[in-house]
Amino acid sequence: MHIRLVQAANAILGEGPLWCAEEEALYWVDIARPGVYRYAPGVGQTGAWTLPEKVGCIAGLEDGRLLLALQSGLFALSTKGGTLARLTSAAHATEHHRFNDGGVDPGGRFWVGSMNEKSGGAPGRCIALTGKMSWPR
């Protein structure tokens, strides 16, 4: 097996790869330097959106926007205009908690977990959001 670096992203905490077959592009997040990034094979980085707070994970919405699990809640990001719209606030206290990993199940539900970044604190939770998630499935 041959492995090669395709993008020297210089991320602090890069996670959450999400392939969009329609765009033939890979989206991913940097949790610590909050942002969403898009990479297109053969082209390179084709998008970067700086965020106001930590981002745990992303999913695609049917309307073409991205669903983002930020520290304080769930948001929709328009990659065309760069607008960020709050969909719901987090049920957890956001001082030491944040959303972390998540994904879309075969039924189109978005599942996301939270984590406590301060040891000895309250445990994280898992929630499900039903809606119009389109990718991946």
A tleap script that builds the chain and sets N, CA, C and O, in Angstrom:
source leaprc.protein.ff14SB
mol = sequence {
  NMET HIE ILE ARG LEU VAL GLN ALA ALA ASN
  ALA ILE LEU GLY GLU GLY PRO LEU TRP CYS
  ALA GLU GLU GLU ALA LEU TYR TRP VAL ASP
  ILE ALA ARG PRO GLY VAL TYR ARG TYR ALA
  PRO GLY VAL GLY GLN THR GLY ALA TRP THR
  LEU PRO GLU LYS VAL GLY CYS ILE ALA GLY
  LEU GLU ASP GLY ARG LEU LEU LEU ALA LEU
  GLN SER GLY LEU PHE ALA LEU SER THR LYS
  GLY GLY THR LEU ALA ARG LEU THR SER ALA
  ALA HIE ALA THR GLU HIE HIE ARG PHE ASN
  ASP GLY GLY VAL ASP PRO GLY GLY ARG PHE
  TRP VAL GLY SER MET ASN GLU LYS SER GLY
  GLY ALA PRO GLY ARG CYS ILE ALA LEU THR
  GLY LYS MET SER TRP PRO CARG
}
set mol.1.N position { 0.841 -1.162 0.000 }
set mol.1.CA position { 0.000 0.000 0.000 }
set mol.1.C position { 0.895 1.236 0.000 }
set mol.1.O position { 1.855 1.313 0.766 }
set mol.2.N position { 0.583 2.187 -0.847 }
set mol.2.CA position { 1.317 3.442 -0.916 }
set mol.2.C position { 0.443 4.560 -0.360 }
set mol.2.O position { -0.681 4.768 -0.816 }
set mol.3.N position { 0.965 5.268 0.616 }
set mol.3.CA position { 0.244 6.381 1.216 }
set mol.3.C position { 1.016 7.655 0.914 }
set mol.3.O position { 2.237 7.709 1.067 }
set mol.4.N position { 0.278 8.692 0.478 }
set mol.4.CA position { 0.949 9.965 0.207 }
set mol.4.C position { 0.121 11.114 0.772 }
set mol.4.O position { -1.107 11.048 0.830 }
set mol.5.N position { 0.810 12.148 1.178 }
set mol.5.CA position { 0.172 13.344 1.686 }
set mol.5.C position { -0.407 14.123 0.508 }
set mol.5.O position { 0.310 14.425 -0.446 }
set mol.6.N position { -1.686 14.447 0.567 }
set mol.6.CA position { -2.309 15.199 -0.526 }
set mol.6.C position { -2.505 16.666 -0.166 }
set mol.6.O position { -2.642 17.504 -1.056 }
set mol.7.N position { -2.521 16.991 1.137 }
set mol.7.CA position { -2.652 18.381 1.548 }
set mol.7.C position { -1.962 18.573 2.889 }
set mol.7.O position { -2.316 17.920 3.871 }
set mol.8.N position { -1.007 19.440 2.933 }
set mol.8.CA position { -0.342 19.798 4.191 }
set mol.8.C position { -1.201 20.875 4.847 }
set mol.8.O position { -0.949 22.068 4.681 }
set mol.9.N position { -2.192 20.455 5.573 }
set mol.9.CA position { -3.228 21.361 6.087 }
set mol.9.C position { -2.773 22.193 7.275 }
set mol.9.O position { -3.363 23.237 7.550 }
set mol.10.N position { -1.739 21.756 7.984 }
set mol.10.CA position { -1.248 22.488 9.140 }
set mol.10.C position { -2.335 22.651 10.204 }
set mol.10.O position { -2.392 23.671 10.891 }
set mol.11.N position { -3.188 21.648 10.334 }
set mol.11.CA position { -4.282 21.688 11.310 }
set mol.11.C position { -3.742 21.468 12.720 }
set mol.11.O position { -2.726 20.801 12.913 }
set mol.12.N position { -4.431 22.033 13.690 }
set mol.12.CA position { -4.107 21.775 15.091 }
set mol.12.C position { -4.782 20.479 15.528 }
set mol.12.O position { -4.135 19.616 16.121 }
set mol.13.N position { -6.079 20.333 15.242 }
set mol.13.CA position { -6.838 19.136 15.588 }
set mol.13.C position { -7.827 18.850 14.450 }
set mol.13.O position { -9.027 19.094 14.575 }
set mol.14.N position { -7.300 18.332 13.351 }
set mol.14.CA position { -8.105 18.036 12.172 }
set mol.14.C position { -8.838 16.711 12.329 }
set mol.14.O position { -8.233 15.694 12.667 }
set mol.15.N position { -10.151 16.731 12.080 }
set mol.15.CA position { -10.981 15.534 12.232 }
set mol.15.C position { -12.172 15.590 11.291 }
set mol.15.O position { -12.332 16.531 10.514 }
set mol.16.N position { -13.001 14.560 11.380 }
set mol.16.CA position { -14.318 14.541 10.761 }
set mol.16.C position { -14.359 14.581 9.246 }
set mol.16.O position { -15.113 15.376 8.685 }
set mol.17.N position { -13.577 13.754 8.559 }
set mol.17.CA position { -13.651 13.792 7.094 }
set mol.17.C position { -15.046 13.423 6.598 }
set mol.17.O position { -15.666 12.482 7.093 }
set mol.18.N position { -15.525 14.173 5.621 }
set mol.18.CA position { -16.856 13.975 5.062 }
set mol.18.C position { -16.754 14.125 3.548 }
set mol.18.O position { -16.505 15.222 3.049 }
set mol.19.N position { -16.943 13.042 2.823 }
set mol.19.CA position { -16.853 13.060 1.368 }
set mol.19.C position { -18.196 13.462 0.763 }
set mol.19.O position { -19.230 12.898 1.120 }
set mol.20.N position { -18.186 14.421 -0.139 }
set mol.20.CA position { -19.383 14.820 -0.873 }
set mol.20.C position { -19.204 14.353 -2.313 }
set mol.20.O position { -18.456 14.963 -3.078 }
set mol.21.N position { -19.891 13.270 -2.683 }
set mol.21.CA position { -19.761 12.705 -4.021 }
set mol.21.C position { -20.230 13.676 -5.096 }
set mol.21.O position { -19.660 13.722 -6.187 }
set mol.22.N position { -21.262 14.448 -4.793 }
set mol.22.CA position { -21.814 15.410 -5.748 }
set mol.22.C position { -20.775 16.462 -6.162 }
set mol.22.O position { -20.680 16.823 -7.335 }
set mol.23.N position { -20.009 16.941 -5.197 }
set mol.23.CA position { -18.988 17.959 -5.448 }
set mol.23.C position { -17.616 17.361 -5.735 }
set mol.23.O position { -16.693 18.063 -6.148 }
set mol.24.N position { -17.497 16.055 -5.511 }
set mol.24.CA position { -16.199 15.373 -5.585 }
set mol.24.C position { -15.180 16.121 -4.730 }
set mol.24.O position { -14.102 16.497 -5.189 }
set mol.25.N position { -15.566 16.322 -3.463 }
set mol.25.CA position { -14.735 17.086 -2.538 }
set mol.25.C position { -14.821 16.485 -1.139 }
set mol.25.O position { -15.821 15.875 -0.759 }
set mol.26.N position { -13.753 16.675 -0.398 }
set mol.26.CA position { -13.672 16.220 0.979 }
set mol.26.C position { -13.765 17.430 1.900 }
set mol.26.O position { -12.992 18.379 1.770 }
set mol.27.N position { -14.713 17.391 2.827 }
set mol.27.CA position { -14.833 18.410 3.856 }
set mol.27.C position { -14.233 17.842 5.132 }
set mol.27.O position { -14.295 16.634 5.362 }
set mol.28.N position { -13.659 18.693 5.956 }
set mol.28.CA position { -13.143 18.274 7.257 }
set mol.28.C position { -13.096 19.493 8.169 }
set mol.28.O position { -13.234 20.625 7.706 }
set mol.29.N position { -12.899 19.260 9.476 }
set mol.29.CA position { -12.890 20.346 10.448 }
set mol.29.C position { -11.570 20.396 11.192 }
set mol.29.O position { -10.873 19.390 11.326 }
set mol.30.N position { -11.244 21.570 11.668 }
set mol.30.CA position { -10.164 21.750 12.639 }
set mol.30.C position { -10.856 22.237 13.907 }
set mol.30.O position { -11.362 23.358 13.961 }
set mol.31.N position { -10.872 21.389 14.913 }
set mol.31.CA position { -11.595 21.691 16.150 }
set mol.31.C position { -10.947 22.849 16.901 }
set mol.31.O position { -11.637 23.767 17.346 }
set mol.32.N position { -9.631 22.810 17.042 }
set mol.32.CA position { -8.925 23.789 17.869 }
set mol.32.C position { -8.732 25.147 17.189 }
set mol.32.O position { -8.742 26.177 17.863 }
set mol.33.N position { -8.561 25.164 15.890 }
set mol.33.CA position { -8.530 26.416 15.120 }
set mol.33.C position { -9.832 26.386 14.348 }
set mol.33.O position { -9.843 26.035 13.169 }
set mol.34.N position { -10.930 26.748 14.992 }
set mol.34.CA position { -12.246 26.384 14.477 }
set mol.34.C position { -12.482 26.802 13.027 }
set mol.34.O position { -12.466 27.979 12.668 }
set mol.35.N position { -12.699 25.775 12.225 }
set mol.35.CA position { -12.994 26.041 10.827 }
set mol.35.C position { -13.421 24.784 10.101 }
set mol.35.O position { -13.187 23.667 10.561 }
set mol.36.N position { -14.055 24.989 8.953 }
set mol.36.CA position { -14.421 23.916 8.028 }
set mol.36.C position { -13.612 24.143 6.765 }
set mol.36.O position { -13.450 25.278 6.315 }
set mol.37.N position { -13.106 23.059 6.196 }
set mol.37.CA position { -12.246 23.143 5.019 }
set mol.37.C position { -12.735 22.174 3.952 }
set mol.37.O position { -13.296 21.122 4.259 }
set mol.38.N position { -12.514 22.547 2.687 }
set mol.38.CA position { -12.899 21.679 1.564 }
set mol.38.C position { -11.665 21.454 0.703 }
set mol.38.O position { -10.932 22.386 0.372 }
set mol.39.N position { -11.457 20.182 0.349 }
set mol.39.CA position { -10.335 19.772 -0.483 }
set mol.39.C position { -10.884 18.998 -1.680 }
set mol.39.O position { -11.697 18.088 -1.517 }
set mol.40.N position { -10.439 19.362 -2.879 }
set mol.40.CA position { -10.836 18.653 -4.098 }
set mol.40.C position { -9.604 17.979 -4.687 }
set mol.40.O position { -8.629 18.659 -5.008 }
set mol.41.N position { -9.628 16.658 -4.835 }
set mol.41.CA position { -8.488 15.955 -5.414 }
set mol.41.C position { -8.107 16.532 -6.782 }
set mol.41.O position { -8.966 16.811 -7.618 }
set mol.42.N position { -6.820 16.699 -6.982 }
set mol.42.CA position { -6.330 17.234 -8.245 }
set mol.42.C position { -6.375 18.750 -8.320 }
set mol.42.O position { -5.798 19.341 -9.233 }
set mol.43.N position { -7.054 19.393 -7.368 }
set mol.43.CA position { -7.176 20.852 -7.361 }
set mol.43.C position { -6.495 21.432 -6.125 }
set mol.43.O position { -5.717 22.380 -6.226 }
set mol.44.N position { -6.790 20.857 -4.955 }
set mol.44.CA position { -6.260 21.355 -3.689 }
set mol.44.C position { -7.372 21.906 -2.825 }
set mol.44.O position { -8.539 21.553 -2.993 }
set mol.45.N position { -7.001 22.773 -1.897 }
set mol.45.CA position { -8.000 23.373 -1.010 }
set mol.45.C position { -8.871 24.322 -1.816 }
set mol.45.O position { -8.378 25.234 -2.480 }
set mol.46.N position { -10.172 24.091 -1.746 }
set mol.46.CA position { -11.117 24.904 -2.523 }
set mol.46.C position { -12.101 25.663 -1.648 }
set mol.46.O position { -13.049 26.264 -2.153 }
set mol.47.N position { -11.880 25.639 -0.332 }
set mol.47.CA position { -12.759 26.376 0.557 }
set mol.47.C position { -12.271 26.324 1.993 }
set mol.47.O position { -11.698 25.327 2.433 }
set mol.48.N position { -12.505 27.410 2.718 }
set mol.48.CA position { -12.182 27.485 4.144 }
set mol.48.C position { -13.128 28.469 4.791 }
set mol.48.O position { -13.294 29.589 4.309 }
set mol.49.N position { -13.749 28.056 5.882 }
set mol.49.CA position { -14.702 28.891 6.604 }
set mol.49.C position { -14.306 28.933 8.070 }
set mol.49.O position { -14.367 27.914 8.757 }
set mol.50.N position { -13.904 30.092 8.554 }
set mol.50.CA position { -13.540 30.280 9.953 }
set mol.50.C position { -14.807 30.341 10.792 }
set mol.50.O position { -15.792 30.968 10.400 }
set mol.51.N position { -14.777 29.687 11.945 }
set mol.51.CA position { -15.961 29.606 12.806 }
set mol.51.C position { -15.730 30.336 14.122 }
set mol.51.O position { -14.584 30.495 14.542 }
set mol.52.N position { -16.800 30.782 14.782 }
set mol.52.CA position { -16.660 31.561 16.016 }
set mol.52.C position { -16.352 30.730 17.259 }
set mol.52.O position { -15.998 31.285 18.299 }
set mol.53.N position { -16.483 29.409 17.163 }
set mol.53.CA position { -16.232 28.538 18.310 }
set mol.53.C position { -15.885 27.147 17.820 }
set mol.53.O position { -15.977 26.857 16.627 }
set mol.54.N position { -15.481 26.279 18.754 }
set mol.54.CA position { -15.053 24.931 18.397 }
set mol.54.C position { -16.140 24.176 17.650 }
set mol.54.O position { -17.324 24.292 17.968 }
set mol.55.N position { -15.727 23.407 16.661 }
set mol.55.CA position { -16.624 22.581 15.861 }
set mol.55.C position { -16.247 21.123 16.085 }
set mol.55.O position { -15.071 20.761 16.039 }
set mol.56.N position { -17.266 20.282 16.331 }
set mol.56.CA position { -16.999 18.867 16.568 }
set mol.56.C position { -17.105 18.026 15.317 }
set mol.56.O position { -16.247 17.183 15.057 }
set mol.57.N position { -18.161 18.249 14.530 }
set mol.57.CA position { -18.388 17.430 13.342 }
set mol.57.C position { -19.363 18.138 12.409 }
set mol.57.O position { -19.971 19.151 12.753 }
set mol.58.N position { -19.488 17.561 11.210 }
set mol.58.CA position { -20.346 18.150 10.181 }
set mol.58.C position { -21.119 17.058 9.458 }
set mol.58.O position { -20.759 15.883 9.512 }
set mol.59.N position { -22.183 17.463 8.784 }
set mol.59.CA position { -22.967 16.583 7.911 }
set mol.59.C position { -23.552 17.462 6.806 }
set mol.59.O position { -23.597 18.686 6.934 }
set mol.60.N position { -23.994 16.837 5.737 }
set mol.60.CA position { -24.600 17.582 4.643 }
set mol.60.C position { -26.111 17.658 4.787 }
set mol.60.O position { -26.759 16.680 5.159 }
set mol.61.N position { -26.664 18.820 4.491 }
set mol.61.CA position { -28.114 19.004 4.496 }
set mol.61.C position { -28.642 18.930 3.068 }
set mol.61.O position { -27.904 19.198 2.121 }
set mol.62.N position { -29.907 18.571 2.907 }
set mol.62.CA position { -30.506 18.423 1.572 }
set mol.62.C position { -30.483 19.710 0.763 }
set mol.62.O position { -30.477 19.668 -0.467 }
set mol.63.N position { -30.471 20.846 1.436 }
set mol.63.CA position { -30.484 22.115 0.704 }
set mol.63.C position { -29.086 22.575 0.278 }
set mol.63.O position { -28.930 23.677 -0.249 }
set mol.64.N position { -28.060 21.727 0.506 }
set mol.64.CA position { -26.707 22.048 0.083 }
set mol.64.C position { -25.845 22.686 1.158 }
set mol.64.O position { -24.631 22.802 0.992 }
set mol.65.N position { -26.468 23.105 2.273 }
set mol.65.CA position { -25.673 23.664 3.361 }
set mol.65.C position { -25.039 22.527 4.173 }
set mol.65.O position { -25.384 21.358 4.004 }
set mol.66.N position { -24.117 22.895 5.045 }
set mol.66.CA position { -23.519 21.943 5.966 }
set mol.66.C position { -24.137 22.104 7.345 }
set mol.66.O position { -24.378 23.226 7.792 }
set mol.67.N position { -24.394 20.999 8.019 }
set mol.67.CA position { -24.833 21.011 9.405 }
set mol.67.C position { -23.579 20.936 10.259 }
set mol.67.O position { -22.769 20.024 10.093 }
set mol.68.N position { -23.410 21.884 11.168 }
set mol.68.CA position { -22.237 21.956 12.026 }
set mol.68.C position { -22.644 21.795 13.480 }
set mol.68.O position { -23.596 22.424 13.941 }
set mol.69.N position { -21.920 20.952 14.198 }
set mol.69.CA position { -22.098 20.819 15.643 }
set mol.69.C position { -21.023 21.674 16.298 }
set mol.69.O position { -19.896 21.222 16.499 }
set mol.70.N position { -21.379 22.919 16.631 }
set mol.70.CA position { -20.455 23.830 17.303 }
set mol.70.C position { -20.609 23.674 18.809 }
set mol.70.O position { -21.512 22.981 19.278 }
set mol.71.N position { -19.743 24.309 19.554 }
set mol.71.CA position { -19.766 24.174 21.004 }
set mol.71.C position { -21.107 24.566 21.601 }
set mol.71.O position { -21.585 23.901 22.520 }
set mol.72.N position { -21.727 25.632 21.101 }
set mol.72.CA position { -22.958 26.136 21.725 }
set mol.72.C position { -24.245 25.649 21.079 }
set mol.72.O position { -25.330 25.993 21.551 }
set mol.73.N position { -24.157 24.852 20.005 }
set mol.73.CA position { -25.371 24.359 19.370 }
set mol.73.C position { -25.148 23.868 17.968 }
set mol.73.O position { -24.011 23.743 17.513 }
set mol.74.N position { -26.245 23.588 17.276 }
set mol.74.CA position { -26.187 23.114 15.898 }
set mol.74.C position { -26.487 24.276 14.960 }
set mol.74.O position { -27.412 25.053 15.193 }
set mol.75.N position { -25.700 24.385 13.903 }
set mol.75.CA position { -25.782 25.492 12.962 }
set mol.75.C position { -25.804 24.968 11.541 }
set mol.75.O position { -25.376 23.842 11.287 }
set mol.76.N position { -26.293 25.767 10.615 }
set mol.76.CA position { -26.229 25.472 9.185 }
set mol.76.C position { -25.291 26.495 8.556 }
set mol.76.O position { -25.426 27.698 8.779 }
set mol.77.N position { -24.339 26.001 7.767 }
set mol.77.CA position { -23.368 26.856 7.094 }
set mol.77.C position { -23.608 26.816 5.594 }
set mol.77.O position { -23.607 25.746 4.986 }
set mol.78.N position { -23.812 27.981 5.003 }
set mol.78.CA position { -23.885 28.087 3.551 }
set mol.78.C position { -22.458 28.248 3.039 }
set mol.78.O position { -21.818 29.265 3.306 }
set mol.79.N position { -21.957 27.260 2.310 }
set mol.79.CA position { -20.599 27.355 1.793 }
set mol.79.C position { -20.522 28.326 0.615 }
set mol.79.O position { -19.435 28.772 0.249 }
set mol.80.N position { -21.647 28.647 0.035 }
set mol.80.CA position { -21.666 29.610 -1.078 }
set mol.80.C position { -21.528 31.045 -0.567 }
set mol.80.O position { -20.735 31.819 -1.105 }
set mol.81.N position { -22.287 31.402 0.458 }
set mol.81.CA position { -22.265 32.770 0.965 }
set mol.81.C position { -21.511 32.937 2.270 }
set mol.81.O position { -21.227 34.061 2.685 }
set mol.82.N position { -21.179 31.819 2.928 }
set mol.82.CA position { -20.462 31.879 4.190 }
set mol.82.C position { -21.322 32.227 5.387 }
set mol.82.O position { -20.795 32.490 6.468 }
set mol.83.N position { -22.655 32.234 5.215 }
set mol.83.CA position { -23.529 32.589 6.332 }
set mol.83.C position { -23.724 31.403 7.265 }
set mol.83.O position { -23.785 30.252 6.834 }
set mol.84.N position { -23.819 31.711 8.539 }
set mol.84.CA position { -23.969 30.707 9.586 }
set mol.84.C position { -25.270 30.990 10.322 }
set mol.84.O position { -25.462 32.089 10.844 }
set mol.85.N position { -26.167 30.005 10.369 }
set mol.85.CA position { -27.471 30.177 11.015 }
set mol.85.C position { -27.644 29.155 12.134 }
set mol.85.O position { -27.468 27.956 11.919 }
set mol.86.N position { -27.993 29.633 13.333 }
set mol.86.CA position { -28.235 28.726 14.467 }
set mol.86.C position { -29.529 27.969 14.234 }
set mol.86.O position { -30.555 28.563 13.901 }
set mol.87.N position { -29.478 26.647 14.410 }
set mol.87.CA position { -30.670 25.810 14.305 }
set mol.87.C position { -31.230 25.500 15.683 }
set mol.87.O position { -32.445 25.501 15.880 }
set mol.88.N position { -30.338 25.235 16.640 }
set mol.88.CA position { -30.751 24.947 18.008 }
set mol.88.C position { -29.574 25.166 18.945 }
set mol.88.O position { -28.418 25.033 18.544 }
set mol.89.N position { -29.871 25.498 20.181 }
set mol.89.CA position { -28.830 25.667 21.189 }
set mol.89.C position { -28.504 24.325 21.819 }
set mol.89.O position { -29.329 23.410 21.813 }
set mol.90.N position { -27.309 24.211 22.357 }
set mol.90.CA position { -26.882 22.986 23.024 }
set mol.90.C position { -27.607 22.830 24.348 }
set mol.90.O position { -27.887 23.818 25.026 }
set mol.91.N position { -27.911 21.595 24.719 }
set mol.91.CA position { -28.552 21.319 26.005 }
set mol.91.C position { -27.527 21.292 27.138 }
set mol.91.O position { -27.892 21.342 28.312 }
set mol.92.N position { -26.263 21.214 26.786 }
set mol.92.CA position { -25.209 21.174 27.804 }
set mol.92.C position { -24.683 22.582 28.086 }
set mol.92.O position { -24.792 23.486 27.258 }
set mol.93.N position { -24.111 22.735 29.280 }
set mol.93.CA position { -23.442 23.994 29.606 }
set mol.93.C position { -22.198 24.079 28.740 }
set mol.93.O position { -21.459 23.101 28.634 }
set mol.94.N position { -21.952 25.211 28.126 }
set mol.94.CA position { -20.879 25.278 27.128 }
set mol.94.C position { -19.527 25.709 27.673 }
set mol.94.O position { -18.563 25.789 26.912 }
set mol.95.N position { -19.426 25.990 28.968 }
set mol.95.CA position { -18.133 26.410 29.494 }
set mol.95.C position { -17.078 25.325 29.330 }
set mol.95.O position { -15.965 25.616 28.894 }
set mol.96.N position { -17.405 24.070 29.672 }
set mol.96.CA position { -16.437 22.974 29.569 }
set mol.96.C position { -16.908 21.857 28.648 }
set mol.96.O position { -16.152 20.921 28.386 }
set mol.97.N position { -18.136 21.934 28.153 }
set mol.97.CA position { -18.667 20.916 27.258 }
set mol.97.C position { -18.668 21.434 25.824 }
set mol.97.O position { -18.748 22.637 25.575 }
set mol.98.N position { -18.578 20.498 24.897 }
set mol.98.CA position { -18.725 20.839 23.488 }
set mol.98.C position { -19.204 19.607 22.748 }
set mol.98.O position { -19.030 18.480 23.211 }
set mol.99.N position { -19.816 19.836 21.582 }
set mol.99.CA position { -20.159 18.706 20.726 }
set mol.99.C position { -18.872 18.129 20.162 }
set mol.99.O position { -17.895 18.845 19.945 }
set mol.100.N position { -18.886 16.818 19.929 }
set mol.100.CA position { -17.692 16.140 19.441 }
set mol.100.C position { -18.052 15.358 18.183 }
set mol.100.O position { -18.481 15.952 17.194 }
set mol.101.N position { -17.888 14.051 18.202 }
set mol.101.CA position { -18.141 13.234 17.010 }
set mol.101.C position { -19.628 13.081 16.731 }
set mol.101.O position { -20.459 13.142 17.637 }
set mol.102.N position { -19.940 12.882 15.468 }
set mol.102.CA position { -21.321 12.665 15.064 }
set mol.102.C position { -21.380 12.161 13.638 }
set mol.102.O position { -20.363 12.095 12.947 }
set mol.103.N position { -22.565 11.810 13.206 }
set mol.103.CA position { -22.754 11.329 11.847 }
set mol.103.C position { -24.223 11.094 11.554 }
set mol.103.O position { -25.082 11.200 12.429 }
set mol.104.N position { -24.483 10.773 10.301 }
set mol.104.CA position { -25.838 10.546 9.819 }
set mol.104.C position { -26.069 9.041 9.685 }
set mol.104.O position { -25.251 8.336 9.094 }
set mol.105.N position { -27.184 8.550 10.232 }
set mol.105.CA position { -27.505 7.137 10.116 }
set mol.105.C position { -28.273 6.882 8.813 }
set mol.105.O position { -28.652 7.836 8.134 }
set mol.106.N position { -28.510 5.614 8.451 }
set mol.106.CA position { -29.208 5.317 7.188 }
set mol.106.C position { -30.606 5.927 7.076 }
set mol.106.O position { -31.118 6.095 5.970 }
set mol.107.N position { -31.228 6.261 8.212 }
set mol.107.CA position { -32.550 6.882 8.195 }
set mol.107.C position { -32.511 8.395 8.052 }
set mol.107.O position { -33.559 9.041 8.029 }
set mol.108.N position { -31.321 8.966 7.955 }
set mol.108.CA position { -31.193 10.408 7.791 }
set mol.108.C position { -31.140 11.192 9.088 }
set mol.108.O position { -31.190 12.422 9.070 }
set mol.109.N position { -31.039 10.490 10.225 }
set mol.109.CA position { -30.936 11.175 11.513 }
set mol.109.C position { -29.478 11.520 11.796 }
set mol.109.O position { -28.580 10.719 11.536 }
set mol.110.N position { -29.251 12.712 12.327 }
set mol.110.CA position { -27.915 13.151 12.703 }
set mol.110.C position { -27.713 12.868 14.181 }
set mol.110.O position { -28.451 13.380 15.022 }
set mol.111.N position { -26.721 12.059 14.496 }
set mol.111.CA position { -26.400 11.718 15.878 }
set mol.111.C position { -25.115 12.440 16.245 }
set mol.111.O position { -24.158 12.446 15.471 }
set mol.112.N position { -25.090 13.053 17.436 }
set mol.112.CA position { -23.887 13.755 17.871 }
set mol.112.C position { -23.724 13.571 19.376 }
set mol.112.O position { -24.695 13.576 20.133 }
set mol.113.N position { -22.491 13.411 19.777 }
set mol.113.CA position { -22.179 13.287 21.193 }
set mol.113.C position { -21.485 14.534 21.691 }
set mol.113.O position { -20.877 15.273 20.917 }
set mol.114.N position { -21.580 14.764 22.991 }
set mol.114.CA position { -20.856 15.876 23.586 }
set mol.114.C position { -19.789 15.311 24.513 }
set mol.114.O position { -19.840 14.150 24.918 }
set mol.115.N position { -18.836 16.152 24.832 }
set mol.115.CA position { -17.776 15.725 25.739 }
set mol.115.C position { -17.443 16.851 26.705 }
set mol.115.O position { -17.657 18.029 26.415 }
set mol.116.N position { -16.920 16.465 27.851 }
set mol.116.CA position { -16.478 17.425 28.846 }
set mol.116.C position { -14.977 17.568 28.683 }
set mol.116.O position { -14.245 16.587 28.812 }
set mol.117.N position { -14.512 18.762 28.403 }
set mol.117.CA position { -13.086 18.988 28.198 }
set mol.117.C position { -12.317 19.175 29.508 }
set mol.117.O position { -11.089 19.260 29.499 }
set mol.118.N position { -13.023 19.239 30.613 }
set mol.118.CA position { -12.383 19.397 31.915 }
set mol.118.C position { -12.566 18.095 32.690 }
set mol.118.O position { -13.696 17.671 32.933 }
set mol.119.N position { -11.477 17.469 33.072 }
set mol.119.CA position { -11.577 16.193 33.783 }
set mol.119.C position { -12.305 16.369 35.106 }
set mol.119.O position { -12.199 17.408 35.758 }
set mol.120.N position { -13.036 15.352 35.485 }
set mol.120.CA position { -13.772 15.371 36.737 }
set mol.120.C position { -15.116 16.069 36.656 }
set mol.120.O position { -15.801 16.200 37.670 }
set mol.121.N position { -15.507 16.519 35.473 }
set mol.121.CA position { -16.776 17.221 35.314 }
set mol.121.C position { -17.907 16.287 34.961 }
set mol.121.O position { -17.764 15.066 35.012 }
set mol.122.N position { -19.021 16.866 34.608 }
set mol.122.CA position { -20.201 16.093 34.219 }
set mol.122.C position { -19.917 15.309 32.940 }
set mol.122.O position { -19.156 15.771 32.089 }
set mol.123.N position { -20.519 14.131 32.797 }
set mol.123.CA position { -20.294 13.331 31.596 }
set mol.123.C position { -20.953 13.941 30.357 }
set mol.123.O position { -21.829 14.800 30.458 }
set mol.124.N position { -20.511 13.478 29.193 }
set mol.124.CA position { -21.106 13.922 27.939 }
set mol.124.C position { -22.433 13.233 27.688 }
set mol.124.O position { -22.862 12.389 28.474 }
set mol.125.N position { -23.085 13.598 26.585 }
set mol.125.CA position { -24.383 13.037 26.211 }
set mol.125.C position { -24.392 12.734 24.728 }
set mol.125.O position { -23.501 13.146 23.985 }
set mol.126.N position { -25.406 12.012 24.314 }
set mol.126.CA position { -25.614 11.732 22.896 }
set mol.126.C position { -27.032 12.168 22.544 }
set mol.126.O position { -27.975 11.855 23.271 }
set mol.127.N position { -27.189 12.890 21.431 }
set mol.127.CA position { -28.517 13.320 21.004 }
set mol.127.C position { -28.717 12.959 19.537 }
set mol.127.O position { -27.755 12.712 18.810 }
set mol.128.N position { -29.954 12.933 19.119 }
set mol.128.CA position { -30.281 12.696 17.714 }
set mol.128.C position { -31.121 13.859 17.214 }
set mol.128.O position { -31.991 14.357 17.928 }
set mol.129.N position { -30.859 14.289 15.983 }
set mol.129.CA position { -31.623 15.346 15.343 }
set mol.129.C position { -32.242 14.764 14.087 }
set mol.129.O position { -31.530 14.280 13.207 }
set mol.130.N position { -33.539 14.809 14.000 }
set mol.130.CA position { -34.191 14.337 12.786 }
set mol.130.C position { -34.418 15.527 11.882 }
set mol.130.O position { -34.806 16.603 12.338 }
set mol.131.N position { -34.178 15.331 10.619 }
set mol.131.CA position { -34.320 16.425 9.696 }
set mol.131.C position { -34.019 15.964 8.285 }
set mol.131.O position { -34.290 14.819 7.924 }
set mol.132.N position { -33.466 16.843 7.504 }
set mol.132.CA position { -33.211 16.541 6.097 }
set mol.132.C position { -31.723 16.498 5.826 }
set mol.132.O position { -31.175 17.362 5.143 }
set mol.133.N position { -31.072 15.471 6.376 }
set mol.133.CA position { -29.669 15.249 6.102 }
set mol.133.C position { -29.568 14.490 4.786 }
set mol.133.O position { -30.343 13.566 4.538 }
set mol.134.N position { -28.638 14.868 3.962 }
set mol.134.CA position { -28.574 14.223 2.658 }
set mol.134.C position { -27.344 13.352 2.476 }
set mol.134.O position { -27.424 12.336 1.785 }
set mol.135.N position { -26.219 13.703 3.063 }
set mol.135.CA position { -25.009 12.912 2.851 }
set mol.135.C position { -24.137 12.989 4.090 }
set mol.135.O position { -24.204 13.991 4.803 }
set mol.136.N position { -23.326 11.989 4.385 }
set mol.136.CA position { -23.333 10.704 3.681 }
set mol.136.C position { -24.438 9.813 4.218 }
set mol.136.O position { -24.942 10.030 5.320 }
set mol.137.N position { -24.803 8.834 3.454 }
set mol.137.CA position { -25.750 7.800 3.893 }
set mol.137.C position { -25.230 6.477 3.446 }
set mol.137.O position { -25.858 5.449 3.699 }
savepdb mol mol.pdb
quit
